[in-house]
Amino acid sequence: MISPCISLCVLDPESELCEGCGRSLDEISQWSRMTDDQRRAVMSRLPERLKDLVSTST
């Protein structure tokens, strides 16, 4: 599975999520060790996280 990283690695200080991909530091650091099912679970949560990040920053 591909990574959701878009090379915009900035952590939101409030949520501690990456503003580029929506993952937490733990998810980013564990990505290569995760199973495909674990990655899919993370990927399924990213659109909502990113939407929340955008709405709290505006």
PyMOL Python script that loads the backbone (N, CA, C, O; Angstrom):
from pymol import cmd

cmd.read_pdbstr("""\
ATOM      1  N   MET A   1       0.837  -1.182   0.000  1.00  0.00           N
ATOM      2  CA  MET A   1       0.000   0.000   0.000  1.00  0.00           C
ATOM      3  C   MET A   1       0.881   1.244   0.000  1.00  0.00           C
ATOM      4  O   MET A   1       1.912   1.296   0.670  1.00  0.00           O
ATOM      5  N   ILE A   2       0.458   2.223  -0.753  1.00  0.00           N
ATOM      6  CA  ILE A   2       1.215   3.470  -0.814  1.00  0.00           C
ATOM      7  C   ILE A   2       1.026   4.278   0.460  1.00  0.00           C
ATOM      8  O   ILE A   2       0.081   4.057   1.217  1.00  0.00           O
ATOM      9  N   SER A   3       1.913   5.191   0.681  1.00  0.00           N
ATOM     10  CA  SER A   3       1.848   6.073   1.841  1.00  0.00           C
ATOM     11  C   SER A   3       0.990   7.294   1.503  1.00  0.00           C
ATOM     12  O   SER A   3       1.007   7.758   0.363  1.00  0.00           O
ATOM     13  N   PRO A   4       0.242   7.818   2.476  1.00  0.00           N
ATOM     14  CA  PRO A   4      -0.535   9.027   2.228  1.00  0.00           C
ATOM     15  C   PRO A   4       0.304  10.304   2.301  1.00  0.00           C
ATOM     16  O   PRO A   4      -0.223  11.404   2.130  1.00  0.00           O
ATOM     17  N   CYS A   5       1.598  10.161   2.553  1.00  0.00           N
ATOM     18  CA  CYS A   5       2.480  11.318   2.692  1.00  0.00           C
ATOM     19  C   CYS A   5       2.505  12.147   1.409  1.00  0.00           C
ATOM     20  O   CYS A   5       2.645  11.614   0.308  1.00  0.00           O
ATOM     21  N   ILE A   6       2.365  13.473   1.579  1.00  0.00           N
ATOM     22  CA  ILE A   6       2.450  14.378   0.432  1.00  0.00           C
ATOM     23  C   ILE A   6       3.627  15.340   0.587  1.00  0.00           C
ATOM     24  O   ILE A   6       3.681  16.386  -0.060  1.00  0.00           O
ATOM     25  N   SER A   7       4.568  14.966   1.456  1.00  0.00           N
ATOM     26  CA  SER A   7       5.777  15.752   1.717  1.00  0.00           C
ATOM     27  C   SER A   7       5.472  17.157   2.232  1.00  0.00           C
ATOM     28  O   SER A   7       6.195  18.109   1.937  1.00  0.00           O
ATOM     29  N   LEU A   8       4.398  17.273   3.002  1.00  0.00           N
ATOM     30  CA  LEU A   8       4.070  18.505   3.706  1.00  0.00           C
ATOM     31  C   LEU A   8       4.010  18.121   5.179  1.00  0.00           C
ATOM     32  O   LEU A   8       2.932  17.962   5.751  1.00  0.00           O
ATOM     33  N   CYS A   9       5.176  17.978   5.775  1.00  0.00           N
ATOM     34  CA  CYS A   9       5.305  17.416   7.120  1.00  0.00           C
ATOM     35  C   CYS A   9       5.317  18.517   8.171  1.00  0.00           C
ATOM     36  O   CYS A   9       6.373  18.982   8.600  1.00  0.00           O
ATOM     37  N   VAL A  10       4.117  18.922   8.574  1.00  0.00           N
ATOM     38  CA  VAL A  10       3.942  19.953   9.592  1.00  0.00           C
ATOM     39  C   VAL A  10       2.919  19.421  10.586  1.00  0.00           C
ATOM     40  O   VAL A  10       1.797  19.077  10.212  1.00  0.00           O
ATOM     41  N   LEU A  11       3.316  19.355  11.861  1.00  0.00           N
ATOM     42  CA  LEU A  11       2.380  18.879  12.876  1.00  0.00           C
ATOM     43  C   LEU A  11       1.536  20.017  13.413  1.00  0.00           C
ATOM     44  O   LEU A  11       2.049  21.079  13.765  1.00  0.00           O
ATOM     45  N   ASP A  12       0.238  19.782  13.470  1.00  0.00           N
ATOM     46  CA  ASP A  12      -0.669  20.726  14.090  1.00  0.00           C
ATOM     47  C   ASP A  12      -0.444  20.644  15.598  1.00  0.00           C
ATOM     48  O   ASP A  12      -0.565  19.562  16.172  1.00  0.00           O
ATOM     49  N   PRO A  13      -0.120  21.761  16.253  1.00  0.00           N
ATOM     50  CA  PRO A  13       0.215  21.709  17.676  1.00  0.00           C
ATOM     51  C   PRO A  13      -0.946  21.284  18.568  1.00  0.00           C
ATOM     52  O   PRO A  13      -0.729  20.715  19.638  1.00  0.00           O
ATOM     53  N   GLU A  14      -2.155  21.551  18.144  1.00  0.00           N
ATOM     54  CA  GLU A  14      -3.318  21.210  18.963  1.00  0.00           C
ATOM     55  C   GLU A  14      -3.685  19.732  18.848  1.00  0.00           C
ATOM     56  O   GLU A  14      -3.848  19.053  19.862  1.00  0.00           O
ATOM     57  N   SER A  15      -3.817  19.232  17.624  1.00  0.00           N
ATOM     58  CA  SER A  15      -4.243  17.843  17.419  1.00  0.00           C
ATOM     59  C   SER A  15      -3.076  16.866  17.375  1.00  0.00           C
ATOM     60  O   SER A  15      -3.256  15.661  17.548  1.00  0.00           O
ATOM     61  N   GLU A  16      -1.862  17.403  17.138  1.00  0.00           N
ATOM     62  CA  GLU A  16      -0.662  16.586  16.952  1.00  0.00           C
ATOM     63  C   GLU A  16      -0.775  15.645  15.755  1.00  0.00           C
ATOM     64  O   GLU A  16      -0.214  14.549  15.751  1.00  0.00           O
ATOM     65  N   LEU A  17      -1.510  16.093  14.744  1.00  0.00           N
ATOM     66  CA  LEU A  17      -1.632  15.357  13.487  1.00  0.00           C
ATOM     67  C   LEU A  17      -0.887  16.116  12.404  1.00  0.00           C
ATOM     68  O   LEU A  17      -0.788  17.342  12.447  1.00  0.00           O
ATOM     69  N   CYS A  18      -0.362  15.379  11.432  1.00  0.00           N
ATOM     70  CA  CYS A  18       0.324  15.997  10.304  1.00  0.00           C
ATOM     71  C   CYS A  18      -0.694  16.752   9.454  1.00  0.00           C
ATOM     72  O   CYS A  18      -1.726  16.199   9.075  1.00  0.00           O
ATOM     73  N   GLU A  19      -0.404  17.996   9.162  1.00  0.00           N
ATOM     74  CA  GLU A  19      -1.301  18.809   8.342  1.00  0.00           C
ATOM     75  C   GLU A  19      -1.304  18.366   6.879  1.00  0.00           C
ATOM     76  O   GLU A  19      -2.229  18.697   6.137  1.00  0.00           O
ATOM     77  N   GLY A  20      -0.290  17.631   6.461  1.00  0.00           N
ATOM     78  CA  GLY A  20      -0.227  17.157   5.086  1.00  0.00           C
ATOM     79  C   GLY A  20      -1.011  15.879   4.859  1.00  0.00           C
ATOM     80  O   GLY A  20      -1.784  15.779   3.906  1.00  0.00           O
ATOM     81  N   CYS A  21      -0.811  14.891   5.744  1.00  0.00           N
ATOM     82  CA  CYS A  21      -1.439  13.585   5.510  1.00  0.00           C
ATOM     83  C   CYS A  21      -2.490  13.206   6.546  1.00  0.00           C
ATOM     84  O   CYS A  21      -3.294  12.306   6.301  1.00  0.00           O
ATOM     85  N   GLY A  22      -2.500  13.869   7.692  1.00  0.00           N
ATOM     86  CA  GLY A  22      -3.497  13.581   8.715  1.00  0.00           C
ATOM     87  C   GLY A  22      -3.119  12.499   9.708  1.00  0.00           C
ATOM     88  O   GLY A  22      -3.901  12.172  10.601  1.00  0.00           O
ATOM     89  N   ARG A  23      -1.922  11.939   9.559  1.00  0.00           N
ATOM     90  CA  ARG A  23      -1.515  10.873  10.473  1.00  0.00           C
ATOM     91  C   ARG A  23      -0.860  11.444  11.727  1.00  0.00           C
ATOM     92  O   ARG A  23      -0.342  12.560  11.735  1.00  0.00           O
ATOM     93  N   SER A  24      -0.903  10.630  12.795  1.00  0.00           N
ATOM     94  CA  SER A  24      -0.204  10.986  14.027  1.00  0.00           C
ATOM     95  C   SER A  24       1.267  10.605  13.878  1.00  0.00           C
ATOM     96  O   SER A  24       1.633   9.860  12.968  1.00  0.00           O
ATOM     97  N   LEU A  25       2.102  11.117  14.770  1.00  0.00           N
ATOM     98  CA  LEU A  25       3.523  10.744  14.741  1.00  0.00           C
ATOM     99  C   LEU A  25       3.706   9.238  14.889  1.00  0.00           C
ATOM    100  O   LEU A  25       4.552   8.642  14.224  1.00  0.00           O
ATOM    101  N   ASP A  26       2.915   8.629  15.759  1.00  0.00           N
ATOM    102  CA  ASP A  26       2.996   7.184  15.958  1.00  0.00           C
ATOM    103  C   ASP A  26       2.656   6.438  14.669  1.00  0.00           C
ATOM    104  O   ASP A  26       3.341   5.487  14.292  1.00  0.00           O
ATOM    105  N   GLU A  27       1.595   6.879  14.001  1.00  0.00           N
ATOM    106  CA  GLU A  27       1.200   6.233  12.745  1.00  0.00           C
ATOM    107  C   GLU A  27       2.274   6.409  11.678  1.00  0.00           C
ATOM    108  O   GLU A  27       2.555   5.483  10.917  1.00  0.00           O
ATOM    109  N   ILE A  28       2.868   7.582  11.623  1.00  0.00           N
ATOM    110  CA  ILE A  28       3.931   7.835  10.647  1.00  0.00           C
ATOM    111  C   ILE A  28       5.132   6.935  10.929  1.00  0.00           C
ATOM    112  O   ILE A  28       5.677   6.316  10.015  1.00  0.00           O
ATOM    113  N   SER A  29       5.540   6.865  12.186  1.00  0.00           N
ATOM    114  CA  SER A  29       6.730   6.083  12.518  1.00  0.00           C
ATOM    115  C   SER A  29       6.502   4.582  12.383  1.00  0.00           C
ATOM    116  O   SER A  29       7.446   3.839  12.116  1.00  0.00           O
ATOM    117  N   GLN A  30       5.277   4.130  12.563  1.00  0.00           N
ATOM    118  CA  GLN A  30       4.977   2.699  12.487  1.00  0.00           C
ATOM    119  C   GLN A  30       4.519   2.242  11.098  1.00  0.00           C
ATOM    120  O   GLN A  30       4.337   1.045  10.875  1.00  0.00           O
ATOM    121  N   TRP A  31       4.336   3.160  10.184  1.00  0.00           N
ATOM    122  CA  TRP A  31       3.735   2.864   8.878  1.00  0.00           C
ATOM    123  C   TRP A  31       4.384   1.662   8.189  1.00  0.00           C
ATOM    124  O   TRP A  31       3.677   0.774   7.714  1.00  0.00           O
ATOM    125  N   SER A  32       5.685   1.621   8.130  1.00  0.00           N
ATOM    126  CA  SER A  32       6.351   0.535   7.396  1.00  0.00           C
ATOM    127  C   SER A  32       6.223  -0.809   8.112  1.00  0.00           C
ATOM    128  O   SER A  32       6.446  -1.855   7.503  1.00  0.00           O
ATOM    129  N   ARG A  33       5.868  -0.791   9.392  1.00  0.00           N
ATOM    130  CA  ARG A  33       5.711  -2.037  10.139  1.00  0.00           C
ATOM    131  C   ARG A  33       4.253  -2.490  10.253  1.00  0.00           C
ATOM    132  O   ARG A  33       3.976  -3.587  10.738  1.00  0.00           O
ATOM    133  N   MET A  34       3.337  -1.651   9.809  1.00  0.00           N
ATOM    134  CA  MET A  34       1.912  -1.984   9.889  1.00  0.00           C
ATOM    135  C   MET A  34       1.527  -3.016   8.843  1.00  0.00           C
ATOM    136  O   MET A  34       2.140  -3.105   7.779  1.00  0.00           O
ATOM    137  N   THR A  35       0.506  -3.789   9.162  1.00  0.00           N
ATOM    138  CA  THR A  35      -0.061  -4.704   8.173  1.00  0.00           C
ATOM    139  C   THR A  35      -0.911  -3.889   7.201  1.00  0.00           C
ATOM    140  O   THR A  35      -1.240  -2.734   7.472  1.00  0.00           O
ATOM    141  N   ASP A  36      -1.259  -4.489   6.082  1.00  0.00           N
ATOM    142  CA  ASP A  36      -2.118  -3.796   5.123  1.00  0.00           C
ATOM    143  C   ASP A  36      -3.460  -3.424   5.759  1.00  0.00           C
ATOM    144  O   ASP A  36      -3.995  -2.347   5.494  1.00  0.00           O
ATOM    145  N   ASP A  37      -4.003  -4.311   6.597  1.00  0.00           N
ATOM    146  CA  ASP A  37      -5.278  -4.012   7.261  1.00  0.00           C
ATOM    147  C   ASP A  37      -5.141  -2.819   8.197  1.00  0.00           C
ATOM    148  O   ASP A  37      -6.036  -1.976   8.252  1.00  0.00           O
ATOM    149  N   GLN A  38      -4.053  -2.733   8.922  1.00  0.00           N
ATOM    150  CA  GLN A  38      -3.828  -1.588   9.811  1.00  0.00           C
ATOM    151  C   GLN A  38      -3.687  -0.303   9.009  1.00  0.00           C
ATOM    152  O   GLN A  38      -4.220   0.738   9.393  1.00  0.00           O
ATOM    153  N   ARG A  39      -2.973  -0.378   7.904  1.00  0.00           N
ATOM    154  CA  ARG A  39      -2.817   0.812   7.052  1.00  0.00           C
ATOM    155  C   ARG A  39      -4.152   1.255   6.470  1.00  0.00           C
ATOM    156  O   ARG A  39      -4.455   2.447   6.422  1.00  0.00           O
ATOM    157  N   ARG A  40      -4.950   0.280   6.028  1.00  0.00           N
ATOM    158  CA  ARG A  40      -6.271   0.614   5.492  1.00  0.00           C
ATOM    159  C   ARG A  40      -7.133   1.298   6.557  1.00  0.00           C
ATOM    160  O   ARG A  40      -7.860   2.245   6.258  1.00  0.00           O
ATOM    161  N   ALA A  41      -7.048   0.819   7.786  1.00  0.00           N
ATOM    162  CA  ALA A  41      -7.819   1.420   8.880  1.00  0.00           C
ATOM    163  C   ALA A  41      -7.395   2.874   9.091  1.00  0.00           C
ATOM    164  O   ALA A  41      -8.242   3.750   9.265  1.00  0.00           O
ATOM    165  N   VAL A  42      -6.097   3.128   9.077  1.00  0.00           N
ATOM    166  CA  VAL A  42      -5.601   4.507   9.219  1.00  0.00           C
ATOM    167  C   VAL A  42      -6.069   5.340   8.032  1.00  0.00           C
ATOM    168  O   VAL A  42      -6.578   6.447   8.204  1.00  0.00           O
ATOM    169  N   MET A  43      -5.895   4.807   6.835  1.00  0.00           N
ATOM    170  CA  MET A  43      -6.272   5.542   5.616  1.00  0.00           C
ATOM    171  C   MET A  43      -7.752   5.918   5.631  1.00  0.00           C
ATOM    172  O   MET A  43      -8.120   6.993   5.158  1.00  0.00           O
ATOM    173  N   SER A  44      -8.597   5.053   6.164  1.00  0.00           N
ATOM    174  CA  SER A  44     -10.035   5.336   6.173  1.00  0.00           C
ATOM    175  C   SER A  44     -10.380   6.504   7.093  1.00  0.00           C
ATOM    176  O   SER A  44     -11.414   7.146   6.909  1.00  0.00           O
ATOM    177  N   ARG A  45      -9.537   6.786   8.072  1.00  0.00           N
ATOM    178  CA  ARG A  45      -9.788   7.890   9.005  1.00  0.00           C
ATOM    179  C   ARG A  45      -9.215   9.227   8.516  1.00  0.00           C
ATOM    180  O   ARG A  45      -9.607  10.280   9.019  1.00  0.00           O
ATOM    181  N   LEU A  46      -8.309   9.200   7.563  1.00  0.00           N
ATOM    182  CA  LEU A  46      -7.604  10.417   7.162  1.00  0.00           C
ATOM    183  C   LEU A  46      -8.492  11.500   6.556  1.00  0.00           C
ATOM    184  O   LEU A  46      -8.303  12.668   6.897  1.00  0.00           O
ATOM    185  N   PRO A  47      -9.443  11.191   5.684  1.00  0.00           N
ATOM    186  CA  PRO A  47     -10.252  12.279   5.112  1.00  0.00           C
ATOM    187  C   PRO A  47     -10.971  13.109   6.180  1.00  0.00           C
ATOM    188  O   PRO A  47     -11.004  14.337   6.095  1.00  0.00           O
ATOM    189  N   GLU A  48     -11.539  12.446   7.174  1.00  0.00           N
ATOM    190  CA  GLU A  48     -12.241  13.173   8.239  1.00  0.00           C
ATOM    191  C   GLU A  48     -11.268  13.984   9.083  1.00  0.00           C
ATOM    192  O   GLU A  48     -11.565  15.119   9.458  1.00  0.00           O
ATOM    193  N   ARG A  49     -10.118  13.414   9.381  1.00  0.00           N
ATOM    194  CA  ARG A  49      -9.099  14.141  10.157  1.00  0.00           C
ATOM    195  C   ARG A  49      -8.655  15.394   9.425  1.00  0.00           C
ATOM    196  O   ARG A  49      -8.571  16.470  10.017  1.00  0.00           O
ATOM    197  N   LEU A  50      -8.368  15.254   8.127  1.00  0.00           N
ATOM    198  CA  LEU A  50      -7.908  16.400   7.346  1.00  0.00           C
ATOM    199  C   LEU A  50      -8.991  17.458   7.251  1.00  0.00           C
ATOM    200  O   LEU A  50      -8.697  18.652   7.305  1.00  0.00           O
ATOM    201  N   LYS A  51     -10.241  17.035   7.111  1.00  0.00           N
ATOM    202  CA  LYS A  51     -11.352  17.985   7.077  1.00  0.00           C
ATOM    203  C   LYS A  51     -11.423  18.752   8.389  1.00  0.00           C
ATOM    204  O   LYS A  51     -11.625  19.966   8.390  1.00  0.00           O
ATOM    205  N   ASP A  52     -11.258  18.048   9.507  1.00  0.00           N
ATOM    206  CA  ASP A  52     -11.267  18.696  10.817  1.00  0.00           C
ATOM    207  C   ASP A  52     -10.087  19.655  10.978  1.00  0.00           C
ATOM    208  O   ASP A  52     -10.240  20.736  11.548  1.00  0.00           O
ATOM    209  N   LEU A  53      -8.915  19.265  10.480  1.00  0.00           N
ATOM    210  CA  LEU A  53      -7.747  20.142  10.557  1.00  0.00           C
ATOM    211  C   LEU A  53      -7.977  21.435   9.797  1.00  0.00           C
ATOM    212  O   LEU A  53      -7.629  22.512  10.281  1.00  0.00           O
ATOM    213  N   VAL A  54      -8.558  21.337   8.614  1.00  0.00           N
ATOM    214  CA  VAL A  54      -8.823  22.522   7.788  1.00  0.00           C
ATOM    215  C   VAL A  54      -9.849  23.418   8.466  1.00  0.00           C
ATOM    216  O   VAL A  54      -9.690  24.639   8.479  1.00  0.00           O
ATOM    217  N   SER A  55     -10.894  22.830   9.025  1.00  0.00           N
ATOM    218  CA  SER A  55     -11.952  23.638   9.630  1.00  0.00           C
ATOM    219  C   SER A  55     -11.495  24.327  10.913  1.00  0.00           C
ATOM    220  O   SER A  55     -12.007  25.397  11.242  1.00  0.00           O
ATOM    221  N   THR A  56     -10.547  23.744  11.646  1.00  0.00           N
ATOM    222  CA  THR A  56     -10.074  24.385  12.871  1.00  0.00           C
ATOM    223  C   THR A  56      -9.014  25.442  12.599  1.00  0.00           C
ATOM    224  O   THR A  56      -8.759  26.295  13.449  1.00  0.00           O
ATOM    225  N   SER A  57      -8.394  25.394  11.424  1.00  0.00           N
ATOM    226  CA  SER A  57      -7.349  26.367  11.108  1.00  0.00           C
ATOM    227  C   SER A  57      -7.883  27.612  10.408  1.00  0.00           C
ATOM    228  O   SER A  57      -7.145  28.576  10.207  1.00  0.00           O
ATOM    229  N   THR A  58      -9.157  27.597  10.038  1.00  0.00           N
ATOM    230  CA  THR A  58      -9.712  28.766   9.338  1.00  0.00           C
ATOM    231  C   THR A  58     -10.583  29.589  10.235  1.00  0.00           C
ATOM    232  O   THR A  58     -11.127  30.605   9.804  1.00  0.00           O
TER     233      THR A  58
END
""", "prot")
cmd.dss("prot")
cmd.show_as("cartoon", "prot")
cmd.util.cbc("prot")
cmd.orient("prot")
